[in-house]
């Protein structure tokens, strides 16, 4: 990774762990909310991280009926299963196993998201990435990224999928408006972990299979918030370990939230609700 701001002599330790909470959203979709929960409200520029998945269609089949967004981006990564998307402007998308849908809500969109199982199961993540103040009212657009367009590399026993950002001189297909890195890492044997992340960026690891040992132990279903300098170091203690690594340049801007809207001031939130209720969104 080309990064003049990287301190190769420092280890980026896990500052604390987050377990997330079981909850539901949309029309009763059961999920685990890891960021955006009482344990971790946000980690600039990350507003929310949900893990959803089940072998029981009743846990998600009703999906997320039409609802609005403004002021941020949603990045939906389907590890297993399909995901159908429609919006009020007539845009449609259909994700399959291993694919990503990146929606930039910008000034506003009303859309629906309907997950579907493949081979009896469904699993994935949705991450909310904040937009900087000057980009919050840009026109909405989408990036539908099929699995075969996501590059992967094998380094030291780690298979690393690069969803967004630059890693080891390979650029992921997801295009962000600020500095951003999104990796999906899988390890099939006991192995050491060494991953480089830009100094000054906020970052986290979320383990969704297996276990990682660093200065703290991260078990399946736990997120580790990391220091802001150095490389990520540790080792897998189980032979089948999978985790995502997400890092981003903090915006250091005021954040005002109102349900599906994320702006910089309360006044802008009230304007967003008024635009939605008046039919001026999407």
C-alpha positions in Angstrom: 0.0 0.0 0.0 1.5 3.3 -1.0 1.2 5.5 2.1 3.7 8.0 3.1 1.9 8.5 6.4 2.2 4.9 7.6 4.3 4.2 10.6 5.7 0.6 9.9 7.2 0.4 13.4 4.1 0.9 15.4 1.3 -1.6 16.1 -2.3 -0.4 16.0 -3.7 -1.9 19.2 -7.4 -2.7 19.9 -8.6 0.1 22.2 -11.9 -1.6 23.2 -14.4 -4.2 22.1 -18.0 -3.8 21.1 -20.6 -6.7 21.1 -23.5 -4.9 19.4 -27.1 -5.5 20.1 -29.8 -7.7 18.7 -32.6 -5.6 17.2 -34.9 -5.3 14.1 -35.4 -2.8 11.4 -37.5 -2.3 8.3 -40.5 -4.6 8.3 -39.1 -6.8 11.2 -35.7 -7.8 9.7 -33.7 -9.3 12.6 -30.1 -8.0 12.8 -27.2 -7.1 15.0 -26.4 -3.4 15.3 -22.7 -2.9 16.1 -22.1 0.7 15.2 -25.1 3.0 15.9 -25.8 1.1 19.2 -25.6 2.4 22.8 -22.1 0.8 23.0 -20.8 2.7 20.0 -22.9 5.5 18.6 -20.5 6.3 15.7 -16.9 6.2 14.8 -16.2 9.1 12.4 -16.9 8.8 9.5 -18.9 5.6 10.2 -22.5 6.1 11.3 -23.8 2.5 11.5 -22.8 -1.1 11.0 -25.4 -3.9 10.9 -24.9 -7.6 10.4 -27.9 -9.4 9.1 -28.2 -13.1 8.5 -30.4 -16.1 9.1 -31.4 -19.5 7.9 -35.0 -18.7 8.6 -36.7 -16.5 5.9 -39.2 -15.3 8.5 -36.3 -13.2 10.0 -35.9 -11.1 7.0 -38.4 -11.9 4.2 -40.4 -8.7 4.6 -37.3 -6.7 4.0 -37.0 -2.9 4.1 -40.1 -1.3 2.4 -39.8 2.1 0.8 -38.0 4.6 3.1 -35.9 7.8 2.6 -32.2 8.7 3.1 -30.2 11.9 2.9 -26.7 13.0 3.6 -24.7 9.7 3.6 -23.9 6.5 1.8 -25.0 2.9 2.4 -22.6 0.1 1.5 -24.4 -3.3 1.5 -22.1 -6.4 1.2 -23.9 -9.7 0.6 -21.7 -12.5 1.8 -24.5 -15.0 1.1 -27.8 -14.5 -0.5 -29.5 -12.0 -2.9 -30.6 -8.4 -2.4 -33.2 -6.6 -4.6 -33.2 -2.8 -4.7 -35.7 -0.3 -6.1 -36.1 3.4 -5.7 -38.7 6.1 -6.5 -36.7 7.3 -9.6 -37.1 3.9 -11.3 -33.6 2.6 -10.5 -33.3 -1.1 -9.8 -30.5 -3.4 -8.8 -30.1 -7.1 -7.9 -27.1 -8.3 -5.9 -26.0 -11.9 -5.7 -23.5 -13.8 -3.4 -20.4 -11.8 -2.7 -21.5 -8.6 -4.4 -21.8 -5.0 -3.1 -24.4 -2.3 -3.6 -23.1 1.2 -2.8 -25.9 3.8 -2.6 -25.0 7.5 -2.3 -28.2 9.1 -1.0 -26.9 12.7 -1.3 -29.8 15.1 -1.4 -32.3 12.4 -1.0 -33.7 9.1 -2.3 -36.7 6.9 -1.4 -35.9 3.2 -1.9 -36.7 -0.3 -0.8 -34.3 -3.2 0.0 -35.5 -6.8 -0.1 -33.1 -9.6 0.9 -33.5 -13.1 -0.5 -31.8 -16.4 0.6 -29.7 -18.7 -1.5 -29.3 -22.4 -0.6 -31.3 -21.8 2.6 -29.4 -18.9 4.1 -28.7 -15.2 3.9 -26.0 -13.1 5.4 -24.4 -9.7 4.9 -23.4 -6.3 6.3 -24.7 -2.7 5.8 -22.3 0.1 6.6 -23.3 3.8 6.7 -20.5 6.1 5.5 -21.0 9.8 6.3 -20.7 12.4 3.5 -18.7 15.6 4.1 -20.7 18.8 4.4 -20.0 20.0 0.8 -21.2 16.6 -0.6 -24.4 16.1 1.4 -26.7 17.5 -1.2 -25.2 16.0 -4.3 -27.4 14.0 -6.7 -28.0 10.4 -5.6 -26.3 7.6 -7.5 -25.5 3.9 -7.2 -22.5 1.5 -7.7 -23.6 -2.1 -8.1 -20.4 -4.2 -7.8 -20.6 -7.9 -8.7 -18.4 -10.4 -6.9 -16.2 -11.0 -9.9 -15.2 -7.3 -10.0 -13.8 -7.3 -6.4 -10.1 -8.1 -6.6 -8.5 -10.4 -4.0 -4.9 -11.1 -3.1 -3.2 -13.8 -1.0 -0.6 -12.5 1.5 0.9 -14.6 4.3 -1.9 -17.0 4.5 -4.6 -14.2 4.3 -7.0 -14.0 1.4 -7.9 -10.3 1.2 -10.8 -8.9 -0.8 -10.4 -5.2 -1.6 -13.9 -3.8 -1.7 -12.8 -0.1 -1.6 -9.6 1.8 -1.2 -6.0 1.1 -2.1 -4.2 -1.9 -0.6 -0.9 -3.4 -1.8 -1.1 -1.2 -4.9 -4.5 -2.7 -5.8 -7.6 -0.5 -5.9 -11.0 -1.7 -4.9 -14.0 -0.9 -7.2 -16.0 1.1 -4.6 -15.6 4.8 -5.1 -15.8 7.0 -2.0 -15.8 10.8 -1.5 -13.3 10.7 1.3 -10.3 8.4 2.3 -11.8 5.0 2.9 -10.6 1.3 3.0 -12.9 -1.8 3.2 -11.3 -5.2 3.2 -12.8 -8.7 3.7 -10.1 -11.1 5.1 -10.3 -14.8 5.3 -7.8 -17.2 6.9 -8.1 -21.0 6.4 -5.2 -22.0 8.7 -3.6 -20.6 11.9 -1.8 -17.5 10.7 -0.3 -14.2 11.7 -2.2 -11.0 10.7 -0.4 -7.9 9.5 -2.4 -5.2 7.7 -1.4 -1.7 6.9 -3.8 1.2 7.4 -3.3 5.0 6.9 -2.1 6.8 10.0 -4.7 9.2 11.3 -7.6 7.2 10.1 -10.3 5.7 12.4 -10.5 1.9 11.9 -12.1 -1.2 13.2 -12.1 -5.0 12.8 -15.3 -7.0 13.0 -14.9 -10.8 13.3 -17.8 -12.7 11.8 -16.2 -16.2 11.9 -13.4 -17.6 14.1 -11.3 -15.6 16.6 -8.4 -13.1 16.5 -5.8 -12.7 19.2 -4.1 -9.3 19.5 -3.6 -7.2 22.7 -7.2 -8.2 23.2 -9.1 -11.3 22.0 -11.9 -10.7 19.4 -14.4 -13.5 19.2 -17.0 -14.1 16.6 -19.5 -11.2 16.7 -17.2 -8.7 18.3 -15.9 -5.4 16.9 -12.5 -4.0 17.9 -12.0 -0.2 17.7 -8.3 0.4 16.9 -5.7 3.0 17.6 -5.1 5.6 14.8 -1.4 4.8 14.0 0.5 1.8 12.9 -0.3 -1.6 11.4 -3.0 -4.1 12.5 -1.2 -7.1 14.1 -2.4 -10.3 15.6 -3.1 -13.9 14.8 -6.0 -16.2 14.1 -6.6 -18.8 16.8 -9.1 -20.8 14.8 -8.4 -22.3 11.3 -11.5 -20.7 9.7 -11.4 -17.0 10.6 -13.1 -14.3 8.6 -13.3 -10.6 9.4 -13.8 -7.2 7.8 -11.3 -4.3 8.2 -12.8 -0.8 7.7 -10.8 2.4 8.0 -11.7 6.0 7.1 -10.5 9.5 7.2 -12.4 11.3 10.0 -14.5 14.3 8.8 -14.4 16.1 12.1 -17.7 17.9 11.4 -20.9 18.3 13.4 -23.3 15.4 13.0 -27.1 15.9 13.4 -29.2 12.7 13.0 -32.9 12.3 12.5 -33.9 8.7 11.7 -32.9 8.1 8.1 -31.3 11.5 7.6 -27.8 12.6 8.7 -26.8 16.3 8.3 -24.7 18.9 10.1 -27.5 20.8 11.9 -30.9 20.2 13.4 -32.3 22.8 11.0 -31.1 20.7 8.0 -32.8 17.6 9.6 -36.1 19.4 9.9 -35.7 20.5 6.2 -35.1 16.9 5.2 -38.3 15.7 7.0 -40.3 18.6 5.3 -38.9 17.7 1.9 -39.8 14.0 2.4 -43.3 14.7 3.7 -43.9 17.2 0.8 -42.8 14.7 -1.8 -39.7 16.6 -2.8 -37.2 13.7 -2.1 -36.4 11.2 -4.7 
